[in-house]
Amino acid sequence: MSYEAVIGLEIHSELKTSTKIFCGCATTFGAEHNTHVCPVCLGLPGVLPTLNKRVLEFAIKAGLALNCEINKFSKFDRKNYYYPDLPKNWQTSQYDLPICENGYVDITKSNGETKRIRITRIHMEEDAGKLVHSGNTIKDSDTSNVDYNRTGVPLIEIVSEPDMSSPEEARLYMEKVKSILQYIDVSNCKMEEGNLRADLNVSLRPAGSDVLGTRTEMKNINSFKAVEEALTYEIERQEEVLEDGGHIIQETRTWDPDRGITLSMRSKENAHDYRYMPEPDLVPIITTDEEIKAFRDSLPELPDARKARLEEQYGLSAYDAGIITSSREMAEYFDGVIATGADAKLAANWIMGDLSKNLNAESLEIANSPVDAKRLGEMIGLISKGTISSKIAKKVFEEMWKSPDSPEKIVNDKGLVQITDTKAIEEIVDKVIEANQKAVEDYKSGNKKAIGALVGQVMKQSKGKANPQTVNQLLAQKLG
Ligand SMILES: [Zn+2]
């Protein structure tokens, strides 16, 4: 029997507010343990929380950017469970009246097909603290300490419908959500710091069936690679169990990236296990149409709109425009290159080509690129003017990577200016013709391809600086 996978994601994103959701403690990452705490986030008796208005603003903006409806009446609830990183023994979250519902994002798959992934809801909640184990894992530790700095850091949880049917779709969906949150500037989305993490739900069903199978959940996956690998493994594991006539157990499993497997952790809880109840210490949240409109008006141009504009305005291909707009930083870098008057298609090629290659090799973000948008734009200008050839430009670019000099200075200092002086080129052409009589004979006897070897020789002797067009013209002329 062949199976199809049914995948849903719950994405948790930390919001980039400077203070926590219900108190004034700082949210800075990496501070000394238990220094960003107060009676409110430690859950001491007799204190009252107050909602940080910024959290509400960011949650509504995220909802609008993800095409959600905003609930004008929303409230907080207590999700009760015991764990040492949760000092109140409940997490203040939202249950039946979340701030946003019924959204979607569109993803474009590698085969060019577009698919809509529906978003069920987005709710606001507080993050828990963090256990710090003496060993690598809780199992091989003698002691574990708890750090409450993260307790009360604001989160939004974005819950999708189970609309994805492959690990690739799940990764693309998460990439798209990340990109949108970065565009609207509500989260740093630093996955390595846990700003953005996903719980993956996956089940299998016979291909074509519309009955859902039993699902398993993998929690706190914080890289795109892990999303794809964990789902691929889990789909294969479930397939084997079903093919052997077994049953899938509803459970939470952990992903072990080193061993590339998922392991059973605990049986999965249902909502009723959490004894949700309304949070009596916080008033309901009322949002007006005017407020929603003001938030909507404040949103920047989002990735899909920007992609469409780059295709329209600069004639970029859908593929190129998709890559350029996949992150806000790259789209802004592109704008910076264009602002120097550089040709848009050359700009896109250089950003996706040499620039990305060098950034990847050194694990650098585009915002920290040693070659900034202005200098790349100037260099592209030199290509367009014919001062340097595309081939020489690669050398200039490598020099720019190492030095802060302007491309013009590098070209002059290194003597890389393209030779367009016909007389100078003609001298080289004559020498090459004389030294390569065999190729000349071949050409004259009808093998027109032989001219390639001669062009190559001229380019080599001019150290790549001769204008290739002029070389071709002169050779064709002289060989009749
Ligand atoms: Zn606090």
Boltz pocket constraint, residues with backbone or C-beta under 6 A from the ligand:
constraints:
  - pocket:
      binder: B
      contacts: [[A, 20], [A, 23], [A, 24], [A, 25], [A, 36], [A, 37], [A, 38], [A, 39], [A, 40], [A, 41], [A, 42], [A, 151], [A, 152]]
      max_distance: 6.0
